[in-house]
Amino acid sequence: MPAKRPEYQPGSYYHIFNRGAHQRSIFKDNENYLFALRKIKQYSNHFQHTIIAYCLMPNHYHLLVRQDAGFKASLLPQQVFNSYTKAFNKRYNHSGTLFEDSFHIKLIQDTSHLLHLCRYIHGNPVKDGFVADPADWEYSNYREFIGTRNGSLFDPGFFTEFFSDTIDYRDFVLDDLSSRNLPDTIRNYLDLLER
């Protein structure tokens, strides 16, 4: 039975996520990621959804979205990943389902959960062992949060509302990662970053 969808209200924040069927890759190369990001930008603008945080991983994705108007937040993953799946199937001569299930969408009801979700999303590539520093993963907007890239899938107003500066956010993410059970090599690297 599909999960119950939340109420959709302008001004509300939603965590949207999904993974590949059988945990297989949904992004095989750089062009796959870029195609998905172009679609996210196109449809978030069309539906008046603000992307707060995102991370595209080889076999899953996370989007943290604010619904700014009457278009339901669920329209974003429907349009983006329907379009993406068609392009993926054509490019790789793939048939059958690409995703494990329908996307998941959760209403974020308090500020502490909202902020923790930002750092969870940005820490995903480290947690999953792809990089030692979240800044090394180019398919998230962490670099916008720490001021090293000027991308368009980023809301500076959200950032300044909750964080004093880029170092404050970087420390917020690294503190969370340091508390996780990560391999020693990554833990040592994080220790060096915090010096």
Steps between C-alpha positions, in 0.01 A plus 500: 500500500648841404603734779248768591587832339528805726286810485643749252513863609690801364793585727543140616819295463512145362766229489474307174709188442519175309750235396565271210325167470702228672731786614642519147647818357261760369785732397771336290704798383545875530246575226231308694552721804503817291183401316320443834627832637379687191157340544495584872577863416242511219214350699578667834480837320182399317324378815639774726684257724822613667779245524650528847739203496559221253732208447499261207680175577573207267201296621276754675412867536387745766322831444400745771240730346287793610164527324460872432164500321199279437678235290542191718858407586427150368486638145876562503623139531218376276602725212877490553538126537237401243699704250828364635384137482392538137838650407689236700306213341560637152871565555577162656238293320359419844157361567311440820492713807791728582390588853426272792158648560313824467694788655464572872398844620494615860374828644761666722321635805766667713815707454738259672392220264531736201857600588610147586363384165717757318816361656384141463444553127834674453683238706361209298799459264734476801270267692479270198879503446522683166705793630666602825392864479145595395649784294654238269156377385388719213141375477368681806465866591733473800757711312243781475441476875873537573550773239732321255257482206233737374224265384137580430345211701559683828299744711728761661206633703451161667872480570525841667183437702652198674880525478733783593759423231646228281741381772206461739326270250815305416557434871134403542536231232844379610392472866217270396729289284756475782233352726423219253662159488724565198817323387821620669639647178198728463494581871868602485431719200208668677723561802748678274223718351388609846845627601 
